[in-house]
Amino acid sequence: DRRLPQILRLRDLLRRGLAVHHAGLLPIMKEVVEMLFCQGYIKVLFCTETFAMGVNAPTRTVVFHSLRKHDGKNFRYLLPGEYTQMAGRAGRRGLDAVGTVLVACWEDIPGESELRTMLTGRGVQLESQFRLKYGMILNMLRVEDLKVEEMLRRSFAEWRAQKNQPQALAAREEVDKQLQRVNAREWPSCYSGCSREEVEEYYHLSNRIDELSQQLQASLMGNRNVQQQLVPGRAVLYQNPVNGLTELAVVLGDGEEVKPGSSPTKGSGPPLPGTPVPGDRRLYLLVLHKPGPVDERHMKQVEASRGGAATTVASSLHDEFKGMVMKGGGSLRKPKGPGPLPRYGDLGGISYLVTEAGSRDVVGICKSKLKVEPDEVLSGDWEDDSCKRALMAALRGMQKMQDDASAAAGGAGGALPP
């Protein structure tokens, strides 16, 4: 084994104070590199994140060759927790007063939003993956010394629940006190003379109507004839889940499909408005949007949840094959894509929104169709002249369509006839 090419090459590097550490090394060679590095014999170490994340080996300087990594599916920026863990190795305790972290910018300089999210964002919260299934229960019943209750108490999910129980109970008691104070108040008089019971009944009936409307909408959108109408250029009425308004929109094309059984969002927080529903057809829409204060708040929520999420497949392919030369000359061009959505903007005094929505958010299909250039609008290069021209032409057509509908309704701002 001493004459293996890998061992010979690594031995020559170690004599010069250099080393590499990655999953392709033999286990014994990885251990030797770790021991020599911790003892200070290795001055420069080229390693993957496995070494920086899992081995407690502080160093003087940490250099990031790139801030993007392949997570097994596509390329993405480092998560805040990954960056903090690796950058935190810089600075040896008791030896260095300051630890230095360098980020190499070879070609593309990372954007300000990506850097801010990575440097100041919150780390990924650990979630228990423990699932009690029938097979596990049967296996535990065979062991006399281990009970199901004990296994549940030892799980990470139960530990977190027990840890958060005092705060949850205190919050529940506070909410109960607030409800008691509200119920103790005298029912205010209203114009119609409604009692509390009548208002509660009206509330329950409204919720029931909303549920039936959603079921009817889902049934209609599942019809093949309806789906065939949702083609690029078709004018539709879009129920914006952010502001609750019905806005005029134009279909640009089909979005990325969310397969049944997949979880598009992670985390314990509530889902964002417009969260993909598995099995629902996804559409790219250009919306004639009325801006409001909720837009900025929505974008902050999207950026916070995005926090290092995977980028588009087109960008991933570009990163994966970057630098390779195509057979017959030329180089691999970066494929176009819509980029991060939603996209709020203003062009020629017309406010718009480019978003990816489910077909269930389409509450009406209009007879009118517009001539649009989906490839240009969804190119992702919003400052490109061709993209601006395509956007401006579509927005003017949508504005004229809405003005004509409003004029036909006597200036009352009527909606387009579906």
C-alpha positions as a Markdown table, in Angstrom:
| # | Residue | x | y | z |
|---|---|---|---|---|
| 1 | Asp | 0.0 | 0.0 | 0.0 |
| 2 | Arg | 2.9 | 2.4 | 0.5 |
| 3 | Arg | 3.5 | 2.4 | -3.2 |
| 4 | Leu | 0.0 | 3.5 | -4.2 |
| 5 | Pro | 0.0 | 6.5 | -6.5 |
| 6 | Gln | -2.3 | 8.5 | -4.1 |
| 7 | Ile | -0.1 | 7.9 | -1.1 |
| 8 | Leu | 3.1 | 8.8 | -3.1 |
| 9 | Arg | 1.5 | 12.1 | -4.4 |
| 10 | Leu | 0.2 | 13.0 | -1.0 |
| 11 | Arg | 3.6 | 12.3 | 0.7 |
| 12 | Asp | 5.3 | 14.6 | -1.7 |
| 13 | Leu | 2.8 | 17.4 | -1.0 |
| 14 | Leu | 3.1 | 16.9 | 2.8 |
| 15 | Arg | 6.9 | 17.4 | 2.6 |
| 16 | Arg | 6.2 | 20.8 | 1.2 |
| 17 | Gly | 3.6 | 21.7 | 3.8 |
| 18 | Leu | 0.7 | 21.2 | 1.4 |
| 19 | Ala | -2.2 | 18.7 | 1.6 |
| 20 | Val | -5.6 | 17.9 | 0.3 |
| 21 | His | -8.6 | 16.5 | 2.2 |
| 22 | His | -11.7 | 15.2 | 0.4 |
| 23 | Ala | -13.9 | 12.1 | 0.2 |
| 24 | Gly | -11.7 | 10.4 | -2.4 |
| 25 | Leu | -8.8 | 9.9 | -0.1 |
| 26 | Leu | -8.2 | 6.7 | 1.8 |
| 27 | Pro | -9.5 | 6.8 | 5.3 |
| 28 | Ile | -6.0 | 6.4 | 6.8 |
| 29 | Met | -4.7 | 9.2 | 4.7 |
| 30 | Lys | -7.5 | 11.5 | 5.7 |
| 31 | Glu | -6.7 | 10.8 | 9.4 |
| 32 | Val | -3.0 | 11.5 | 8.8 |
| 33 | Val | -3.8 | 14.8 | 7.1 |
| 34 | Glu | -6.0 | 15.8 | 10.1 |
| 35 | Met | -3.4 | 14.9 | 12.6 |
| 36 | Leu | -0.6 | 16.8 | 10.8 |
| 37 | Phe | -2.8 | 19.8 | 10.3 |
| 38 | Cys | -3.7 | 20.1 | 13.9 |
| 39 | Gln | 0.0 | 19.8 | 14.9 |
| 40 | Gly | 0.9 | 22.7 | 12.6 |
| 41 | Tyr | 2.9 | 20.8 | 10.0 |
| 42 | Ile | 0.6 | 21.6 | 7.1 |
| 43 | Lys | 0.6 | 25.3 | 6.1 |
| 44 | Val | -1.9 | 25.2 | 3.3 |
| 45 | Leu | -4.8 | 22.7 | 3.1 |
| 46 | Phe | -7.2 | 22.4 | 0.2 |
| 47 | Cys | -10.3 | 20.7 | 1.6 |
| 48 | Thr | -14.0 | 20.3 | 1.1 |
| 49 | Glu | -16.6 | 21.5 | 3.6 |
| 50 | Thr | -16.5 | 18.1 | 5.3 |
| 51 | Phe | -13.2 | 19.0 | 6.9 |
| 52 | Ala | -14.2 | 22.5 | 7.9 |
| 53 | Met | -17.6 | 21.4 | 9.2 |
| 54 | Gly | -16.7 | 18.2 | 11.0 |
| 55 | Val | -13.1 | 18.5 | 12.2 |
| 56 | Asn | -12.2 | 20.9 | 15.0 |
| 57 | Ala | -9.0 | 22.3 | 13.4 |
| 58 | Pro | -8.7 | 26.1 | 13.8 |
| 59 | Thr | -6.6 | 27.9 | 11.3 |
| 60 | Arg | -5.2 | 31.4 | 10.7 |
| 61 | Thr | -7.0 | 32.1 | 7.4 |
| 62 | Val | -9.9 | 30.6 | 5.6 |
| 63 | Val | -10.2 | 31.1 | 1.9 |
| 64 | Phe | -13.5 | 30.4 | 0.0 |
| 65 | His | -12.8 | 29.4 | -3.6 |
| 66 | Ser | -16.5 | 29.8 | -4.3 |
| 67 | Leu | -19.6 | 30.6 | -2.4 |
| 68 | Arg | -21.7 | 28.1 | -4.4 |
| 69 | Lys | -21.9 | 24.4 | -4.0 |
| 70 | His | -23.6 | 21.4 | -5.5 |
| 71 | Asp | -26.0 | 19.8 | -3.0 |
| 72 | Gly | -26.7 | 16.7 | -5.1 |
| 73 | Lys | -29.4 | 18.2 | -7.2 |
| 74 | Asn | -28.2 | 21.6 | -8.4 |
| 75 | Phe | -25.9 | 24.5 | -7.5 |
| 76 | Arg | -26.8 | 27.0 | -4.7 |
| 77 | Tyr | -25.2 | 29.5 | -2.5 |
| 78 | Leu | -23.9 | 28.4 | 0.9 |
| 79 | Leu | -26.5 | 28.5 | 3.7 |
| 80 | Pro | -25.8 | 31.0 | 6.6 |
| 81 | Gly | -25.1 | 28.1 | 8.9 |
| 82 | Glu | -22.6 | 26.5 | 6.5 |
| 83 | Tyr | -20.7 | 29.7 | 5.9 |
| 84 | Thr | -20.6 | 30.6 | 9.7 |
| 85 | Gln | -19.3 | 27.1 | 10.5 |
| 86 | Met | -16.5 | 27.2 | 8.0 |
| 87 | Ala | -15.6 | 30.9 | 8.4 |
| 88 | Gly | -15.6 | 30.4 | 12.2 |
| 89 | Arg | -12.5 | 28.2 | 11.9 |
| 90 | Ala | -10.4 | 31.3 | 11.2 |
| 91 | Gly | -8.5 | 32.4 | 14.2 |
| 92 | Arg | -6.6 | 30.0 | 16.5 |
| 93 | Arg | -7.6 | 30.4 | 20.2 |
| 94 | Gly | -4.7 | 31.7 | 22.2 |
| 95 | Leu | -2.5 | 32.4 | 19.1 |
| 96 | Asp | -4.4 | 34.7 | 16.8 |
| 97 | Ala | -6.1 | 38.0 | 17.9 |
| 98 | Val | -7.9 | 38.2 | 14.5 |
| 99 | Gly | -9.1 | 35.5 | 12.1 |
| 100 | Thr | -9.0 | 36.3 | 8.4 |
| 101 | Val | -11.7 | 35.1 | 5.9 |
| 102 | Leu | -11.2 | 35.7 | 2.2 |
| 103 | Val | -13.7 | 35.1 | -0.6 |
| 104 | Ala | -12.2 | 34.6 | -4.1 |
| 105 | Cys | -14.0 | 36.4 | -6.9 |
| 106 | Trp | -12.8 | 34.7 | -10.1 |
| 107 | Glu | -15.5 | 35.7 | -12.6 |
| 108 | Asp | -18.9 | 36.7 | -11.2 |
| 109 | Ile | -18.9 | 38.8 | -8.0 |
| 110 | Pro | -21.7 | 37.6 | -5.7 |
| 111 | Gly | -24.7 | 39.9 | -5.4 |
| 112 | Glu | -25.3 | 42.1 | -2.4 |
| 113 | Ser | -28.5 | 40.4 | -1.4 |
| 114 | Glu | -26.9 | 36.9 | -1.6 |
| 115 | Leu | -23.9 | 38.1 | 0.5 |
| 116 | Arg | -26.2 | 39.8 | 3.1 |
| 117 | Thr | -28.4 | 36.7 | 3.4 |
| 118 | Met | -25.4 | 34.4 | 3.8 |
| 119 | Leu | -23.5 | 36.6 | 6.3 |
| 120 | Thr | -26.4 | 37.8 | 8.5 |
| 121 | Gly | -29.1 | 35.2 | 7.9 |
| 122 | Arg | -30.3 | 32.7 | 10.4 |
| 123 | Gly | -29.0 | 29.2 | 10.4 |
| 124 | Val | -31.1 | 26.2 | 9.4 |
| 125 | Gln | -33.1 | 25.0 | 12.3 |
| 126 | Leu | -32.7 | 21.3 | 13.2 |
| 127 | Glu | -35.9 | 19.3 | 12.7 |
| 128 | Ser | -36.6 | 15.8 | 14.0 |
| 129 | Gln | -37.1 | 13.2 | 11.4 |
| 130 | Phe | -38.4 | 10.6 | 13.8 |
| 131 | Arg | -41.5 | 9.0 | 12.6 |
| 132 | Leu | -43.3 | 6.4 | 14.7 |
| 133 | Lys | -44.6 | 3.7 | 12.2 |
| 134 | Tyr | -46.3 | 0.4 | 12.7 |
| 135 | Gly | -43.2 | -1.6 | 11.8 |
| 136 | Met | -41.2 | 0.2 | 14.5 |
| 137 | Ile | -43.9 | -0.4 | 17.1 |
| 138 | Leu | -44.0 | -4.1 | 16.3 |
| 139 | Asn | -40.2 | -4.3 | 16.6 |
| 140 | Met | -40.1 | -2.5 | 19.9 |
| 141 | Leu | -42.8 | -4.8 | 21.3 |
| 142 | Arg | -40.5 | -7.7 | 20.7 |
| 143 | Val | -37.9 | -6.1 | 23.1 |
| 144 | Glu | -39.0 | -6.3 | 26.7 |
| 145 | Asp | -36.5 | -3.7 | 28.0 |
| 146 | Leu | -37.7 | -0.9 | 25.7 |
| 147 | Lys | -41.2 | 0.5 | 25.6 |
| 148 | Val | -42.8 | 2.7 | 23.0 |
| 149 | Glu | -43.3 | 5.5 | 25.5 |
| 150 | Glu | -39.6 | 5.5 | 26.4 |
| 151 | Met | -38.6 | 5.7 | 22.7 |
| 152 | Leu | -40.8 | 8.7 | 22.2 |
| 153 | Arg | -39.4 | 10.4 | 25.3 |
| 154 | Arg | -35.9 | 9.9 | 23.9 |
| 155 | Ser | -36.6 | 11.4 | 20.5 |
| 156 | Phe | -35.4 | 14.9 | 19.5 |
| 157 | Ala | -38.9 | 16.0 | 18.7 |
| 158 | Glu | -40.2 | 15.2 | 22.2 |
| 159 | Trp | -37.2 | 16.9 | 23.8 |
| 160 | Arg | -37.9 | 20.1 | 21.8 |
| 161 | Ala | -41.6 | 19.9 | 22.6 |
| 162 | Gln | -40.8 | 19.5 | 26.3 |
| 163 | Lys | -38.3 | 22.4 | 26.2 |
| 164 | Asn | -40.8 | 24.7 | 24.6 |
| 165 | Gln | -43.8 | 23.6 | 26.7 |
| 166 | Pro | -43.5 | 26.2 | 29.4 |
| 167 | Gln | -43.4 | 29.1 | 26.9 |
| 168 | Ala | -46.3 | 27.5 | 24.9 |
| 169 | Leu | -48.4 | 27.2 | 28.0 |
| 170 | Ala | -47.7 | 30.7 | 29.1 |
| 171 | Ala | -48.6 | 32.0 | 25.6 |
| 172 | Arg | -51.8 | 30.0 | 25.7 |
| 173 | Glu | -52.8 | 31.3 | 29.1 |
| 174 | Glu | -52.2 | 34.9 | 27.9 |
| 175 | Val | -54.4 | 34.3 | 24.8 |
| 176 | Asp | -57.1 | 32.8 | 27.0 |
| 177 | Lys | -57.0 | 35.9 | 29.3 |
| 178 | Gln | -57.3 | 38.2 | 26.3 |
| 179 | Leu | -60.3 | 36.2 | 25.0 |
| 180 | Gln | -61.9 | 36.4 | 28.4 |
| 181 | Arg | -61.4 | 40.2 | 28.5 |
| 182 | Val | -62.9 | 40.5 | 25.0 |
| 183 | Asn | -65.9 | 38.3 | 25.8 |
| 184 | Ala | -66.5 | 40.3 | 29.0 |
| 185 | Arg | -66.9 | 43.6 | 27.1 |
| 186 | Glu | -70.3 | 44.9 | 26.3 |
| 187 | Trp | -71.3 | 44.1 | 22.7 |
| 188 | Pro | -71.0 | 47.4 | 20.7 |
| 189 | Ser | -74.1 | 48.7 | 19.0 |
| 190 | Cys | -74.0 | 48.6 | 15.2 |
| 191 | Tyr | -76.0 | 50.2 | 12.4 |
| 192 | Ser | -77.9 | 47.0 | 11.6 |
| 193 | Gly | -78.4 | 46.1 | 15.3 |
| 194 | Cys | -76.6 | 42.7 | 14.9 |
| 195 | Ser | -76.0 | 40.6 | 18.0 |
| 196 | Arg | -72.8 | 38.7 | 18.8 |
| 197 | Glu | -74.5 | 35.4 | 17.8 |
| 198 | Glu | -75.5 | 36.8 | 14.4 |
| 199 | Val | -72.0 | 38.0 | 13.7 |
| 200 | Glu | -70.5 | 34.6 | 14.6 |
| 201 | Glu | -73.1 | 32.9 | 12.4 |
| 202 | Tyr | -72.2 | 35.2 | 9.6 |
| 203 | Tyr | -68.5 | 34.5 | 10.1 |
| 204 | His | -69.0 | 30.7 | 9.9 |
| 205 | Leu | -71.2 | 31.0 | 6.9 |
| 206 | Ser | -68.6 | 33.2 | 5.1 |
| 207 | Asn | -65.9 | 30.6 | 5.9 |
| 208 | Arg | -68.1 | 27.8 | 4.5 |
| 209 | Ile | -68.8 | 29.8 | 1.3 |
| 210 | Asp | -65.0 | 30.3 | 0.9 |
| 211 | Glu | -64.4 | 26.5 | 1.3 |
| 212 | Leu | -67.1 | 25.7 | -1.3 |
| 213 | Ser | -65.7 | 28.3 | -3.7 |
| 214 | Gln | -62.2 | 26.7 | -3.4 |
| 215 | Gln | -63.6 | 23.3 | -4.1 |
| 216 | Leu | -65.6 | 24.5 | -7.1 |
| 217 | Gln | -62.5 | 26.4 | -8.4 |
| 218 | Ala | -60.3 | 23.2 | -8.0 |
| 219 | Ser | -63.0 | 21.2 | -9.8 |
| 220 | Leu | -63.2 | 23.6 | -12.7 |
| 221 | Met | -59.5 | 24.0 | -13.1 |
| 222 | Gly | -59.2 | 20.2 | -13.3 |
| 223 | Asn | -61.3 | 20.2 | -16.5 |
| 224 | Arg | -59.2 | 19.5 | -19.6 |
| 225 | Asn | -61.1 | 22.1 | -21.7 |
| 226 | Val | -60.3 | 24.8 | -19.1 |
| 227 | Gln | -56.6 | 23.8 | -19.0 |
| 228 | Gln | -56.4 | 24.0 | -22.8 |
| 229 | Gln | -57.4 | 27.7 | -22.6 |
| 230 | Leu | -54.4 | 28.6 | -20.4 |
| 231 | Val | -51.9 | 29.2 | -23.2 |
| 232 | Pro | -49.4 | 32.0 | -23.6 |
| 233 | Gly | -51.1 | 35.3 | -24.3 |
| 234 | Arg | -54.4 | 34.4 | -22.7 |
| 235 | Ala | -55.8 | 37.1 | -20.4 |
| 236 | Val | -57.0 | 35.8 | -17.1 |
| 237 | Leu | -58.2 | 37.2 | -13.7 |
| 238 | Tyr | -55.6 | 36.4 | -11.0 |
| 239 | Gln | -56.5 | 36.2 | -7.4 |
| 240 | Asn | -53.4 | 37.7 | -5.8 |
| 241 | Pro | -52.9 | 35.8 | -2.5 |
| 242 | Val | -50.7 | 38.6 | -1.1 |
| 243 | Asn | -53.1 | 41.5 | -1.2 |
| 244 | Gly | -56.3 | 39.6 | -1.8 |
| 245 | Leu | -57.2 | 41.6 | -5.0 |
| 246 | Thr | -58.3 | 40.3 | -8.3 |
| 247 | Glu | -55.9 | 41.6 | -11.0 |
| 248 | Leu | -55.7 | 41.3 | -14.7 |
| 249 | Ala | -52.9 | 39.0 | -15.9 |
| 250 | Val | -51.5 | 37.3 | -19.0 |
| 251 | Val | -50.3 | 33.8 | -19.2 |
| 252 | Leu | -46.6 | 33.6 | -20.2 |
| 253 | Gly | -46.1 | 29.8 | -20.0 |
| 254 | Asp | -46.0 | 26.8 | -17.8 |
| 255 | Gly | -43.9 | 26.9 | -14.6 |
| 256 | Glu | -42.0 | 24.2 | -12.7 |
| 257 | Glu | -44.2 | 21.3 | -11.7 |
| 258 | Val | -44.6 | 20.4 | -8.0 |
| 259 | Lys | -45.0 | 16.7 | -7.8 |
| 260 | Pro | -47.5 | 15.2 | -5.4 |
| 261 | Gly | -45.9 | 14.2 | -2.1 |
| 262 | Ser | -43.1 | 16.8 | -2.3 |
| 263 | Ser | -42.7 | 19.5 | 0.2 |
| 264 | Pro | -41.9 | 22.8 | -1.5 |
| 265 | Thr | -41.2 | 24.7 | 1.7 |
| 266 | Lys | -39.3 | 23.7 | 4.7 |
| 267 | Gly | -39.4 | 25.0 | 8.2 |
| 268 | Ser | -41.9 | 25.2 | 11.0 |
| 269 | Gly | -43.2 | 28.6 | 10.1 |
| 270 | Pro | -46.5 | 29.3 | 8.3 |
| 271 | Pro | -46.3 | 29.0 | 4.5 |
| 272 | Leu | -45.9 | 32.1 | 2.4 |
| 273 | Pro | -48.8 | 33.4 | 0.2 |
| 274 | Gly | -48.7 | 31.6 | -3.1 |
| 275 | Thr | -46.9 | 28.5 | -1.8 |
| 276 | Pro | -47.0 | 25.8 | -4.5 |
| 277 | Val | -49.7 | 23.1 | -4.0 |
| 278 | Pro | -48.5 | 19.6 | -5.1 |
| 279 | Gly | -50.3 | 18.4 | -8.2 |
| 280 | Asp | -51.5 | 21.9 | -9.2 |
| 281 | Arg | -50.4 | 23.2 | -12.6 |
| 282 | Arg | -47.9 | 26.1 | -12.3 |
| 283 | Leu | -48.1 | 29.1 | -14.6 |
| 284 | Tyr | -45.9 | 32.1 | -15.3 |
| 285 | Leu | -48.1 | 35.2 | -15.2 |
| 286 | Leu | -47.5 | 38.8 | -16.1 |
| 287 | Val | -49.9 | 40.8 | -13.8 |
| 288 | Leu | -51.1 | 44.3 | -14.1 |
| 289 | His | -50.4 | 45.0 | -10.5 |
| 290 | Lys | -51.5 | 47.7 | -8.2 |
| 291 | Pro | -48.6 | 48.4 | -5.8 |
| 292 | Gly | -49.2 | 48.6 | -2.1 |
| 293 | Pro | -47.3 | 48.4 | 1.3 |
| 294 | Val | -47.8 | 44.6 | 1.4 |
| 295 | Asp | -45.4 | 44.1 | -1.6 |
| 296 | Glu | -42.3 | 45.2 | 0.3 |
| 297 | Arg | -43.2 | 43.0 | 3.3 |
| 298 | His | -43.9 | 40.1 | 1.0 |
| 299 | Met | -40.5 | 40.5 | -0.7 |
| 300 | Lys | -38.7 | 40.5 | 2.7 |
| 301 | Gln | -40.5 | 37.3 | 3.6 |
| 302 | Val | -39.6 | 35.7 | 0.3 |
| 303 | Glu | -35.9 | 36.8 | 0.6 |
| 304 | Ala | -35.7 | 35.5 | 4.2 |
| 305 | Ser | -37.2 | 32.1 | 3.2 |
| 306 | Arg | -35.1 | 32.0 | 0.0 |
| 307 | Gly | -31.9 | 32.4 | 2.2 |
| 308 | Gly | -29.7 | 30.2 | 0.1 |
| 309 | Ala | -32.4 | 28.2 | -1.6 |
| 310 | Ala | -31.5 | 26.4 | -4.8 |
| 311 | Thr | -31.3 | 28.6 | -7.9 |
| 312 | Thr | -32.8 | 27.7 | -11.3 |
| 313 | Val | -31.8 | 24.6 | -13.2 |
| 314 | Ala | -30.5 | 26.8 | -16.0 |
| 315 | Ser | -28.0 | 28.5 | -13.7 |
| 316 | Ser | -27.1 | 25.2 | -12.2 |
| 317 | Leu | -26.2 | 23.8 | -15.6 |
| 318 | His | -24.1 | 26.8 | -16.4 |
| 319 | Asp | -22.2 | 26.4 | -13.2 |
| 320 | Glu | -21.7 | 22.7 | -13.7 |
| 321 | Phe | -20.3 | 23.0 | -17.2 |
| 322 | Lys | -18.7 | 26.4 | -16.9 |
| 323 | Gly | -15.4 | 26.6 | -18.7 |
| 324 | Met | -16.0 | 23.6 | -20.9 |
| 325 | Val | -15.7 | 24.1 | -24.7 |
| 326 | Met | -18.3 | 22.7 | -27.0 |
| 327 | Lys | -17.3 | 20.3 | -29.7 |
| 328 | Gly | -16.9 | 22.1 | -32.9 |
| 329 | Gly | -15.9 | 25.4 | -31.3 |
| 330 | Gly | -17.8 | 27.9 | -29.2 |
| 331 | Ser | -18.5 | 27.8 | -25.5 |
| 332 | Leu | -21.4 | 26.9 | -23.4 |
| 333 | Arg | -23.8 | 29.8 | -23.1 |
| 334 | Lys | -25.7 | 30.5 | -19.9 |
| 335 | Pro | -29.3 | 29.4 | -20.5 |
| 336 | Lys | -31.9 | 32.0 | -19.9 |
| 337 | Gly | -34.5 | 31.7 | -17.2 |
| 338 | Pro | -36.9 | 33.9 | -15.3 |
| 339 | Gly | -34.7 | 34.1 | -12.3 |
| 340 | Pro | -36.0 | 34.6 | -8.8 |
| 341 | Leu | -39.7 | 35.3 | -8.6 |
| 342 | Pro | -41.9 | 37.2 | -7.8 |
| 343 | Arg | -40.6 | 40.2 | -9.6 |
| 344 | Tyr | -42.1 | 43.6 | -8.8 |
| 345 | Gly | -41.4 | 46.5 | -11.2 |
| 346 | Asp | -42.5 | 49.6 | -13.0 |
| 347 | Leu | -42.1 | 50.3 | -16.7 |
| 348 | Gly | -43.4 | 53.4 | -18.5 |
| 349 | Gly | -45.5 | 54.4 | -15.5 |
| 350 | Ile | -47.2 | 51.0 | -15.4 |
| 351 | Ser | -46.7 | 48.8 | -12.4 |
| 352 | Tyr | -46.4 | 45.1 | -13.0 |
| 353 | Leu | -45.7 | 41.7 | -11.3 |
| 354 | Val | -44.1 | 38.7 | -12.8 |
| 355 | Thr | -44.8 | 35.6 | -10.7 |
| 356 | Glu | -45.3 | 31.9 | -10.8 |
| 357 | Ala | -48.8 | 30.9 | -9.6 |
| 358 | Gly | -51.0 | 27.9 | -9.5 |
| 359 | Ser | -53.9 | 27.4 | -11.8 |
| 360 | Arg | -56.2 | 27.5 | -8.7 |
| 361 | Asp | -55.3 | 31.2 | -8.3 |
| 362 | Val | -56.9 | 31.9 | -11.7 |
| 363 | Val | -60.5 | 32.9 | -10.9 |
| 364 | Gly | -61.5 | 33.8 | -14.4 |
| 365 | Ile | -60.4 | 33.2 | -18.0 |
| 366 | Cys | -61.1 | 36.0 | -20.5 |
| 367 | Lys | -62.0 | 35.7 | -24.1 |
| 368 | Ser | -59.2 | 38.1 | -25.1 |
| 369 | Lys | -55.7 | 37.1 | -26.1 |
| 370 | Leu | -52.6 | 39.3 | -26.4 |
| 371 | Lys | -49.6 | 38.9 | -28.6 |
| 372 | Val | -46.8 | 38.4 | -26.1 |
| 373 | Glu | -43.2 | 37.3 | -26.3 |
| 374 | Pro | -42.8 | 34.9 | -23.4 |
| 375 | Asp | -39.2 | 34.0 | -24.1 |
| 376 | Glu | -38.1 | 37.7 | -23.9 |
| 377 | Val | -40.2 | 38.5 | -20.8 |
| 378 | Leu | -38.9 | 35.4 | -19.0 |
| 379 | Ser | -35.3 | 35.8 | -20.0 |
| 380 | Gly | -34.5 | 37.0 | -16.5 |
| 381 | Asp | -32.4 | 40.0 | -17.8 |
| 382 | Trp | -34.8 | 42.7 | -16.8 |
| 383 | Glu | -32.5 | 45.5 | -18.0 |
| 384 | Asp | -32.1 | 44.1 | -21.5 |
| 385 | Asp | -33.7 | 46.2 | -24.2 |
| 386 | Ser | -35.5 | 43.3 | -25.8 |
| 387 | Cys | -37.0 | 42.3 | -22.5 |
| 388 | Lys | -38.1 | 45.8 | -21.8 |
| 389 | Arg | -39.7 | 46.1 | -25.3 |
| 390 | Ala | -41.6 | 42.8 | -24.8 |
| 391 | Leu | -42.7 | 43.9 | -21.3 |
| 392 | Met | -43.8 | 47.3 | -22.5 |
| 393 | Ala | -45.9 | 46.0 | -25.4 |
| 394 | Ala | -47.6 | 43.5 | -23.2 |
| 395 | Leu | -48.3 | 46.0 | -20.4 |
| 396 | Arg | -49.8 | 48.5 | -22.9 |
| 397 | Gly | -52.1 | 45.9 | -24.3 |
| 398 | Met | -53.2 | 44.9 | -20.8 |
| 399 | Gln | -53.7 | 48.5 | -19.8 |
| 400 | Lys | -55.8 | 49.2 | -22.9 |
| 401 | Met | -57.8 | 46.0 | -22.3 |
| 402 | Gln | -58.6 | 47.1 | -18.7 |
| 403 | Asp | -59.4 | 50.7 | -19.7 |
| 404 | Asp | -61.9 | 49.4 | -22.3 |
| 405 | Ala | -63.5 | 47.2 | -19.8 |
| 406 | Ser | -63.8 | 50.1 | -17.3 |
| 407 | Ala | -65.3 | 52.4 | -20.0 |
| 408 | Ala | -67.8 | 49.7 | -20.9 |
| 409 | Ala | -68.9 | 49.6 | -17.2 |
| 410 | Gly | -69.5 | 53.3 | -17.2 |
| 411 | Gly | -66.2 | 54.2 | -15.5 |
| 412 | Ala | -67.0 | 52.0 | -12.5 |
| 413 | Gly | -63.8 | 50.0 | -13.0 |
| 414 | Gly | -65.6 | 46.8 | -14.0 |
| 415 | Ala | -63.8 | 43.6 | -14.6 |
| 416 | Leu | -63.3 | 42.0 | -17.9 |
| 417 | Pro | -66.0 | 39.6 | -19.0 |
| 418 | Pro | -64.7 | 36.0 | -18.5 |
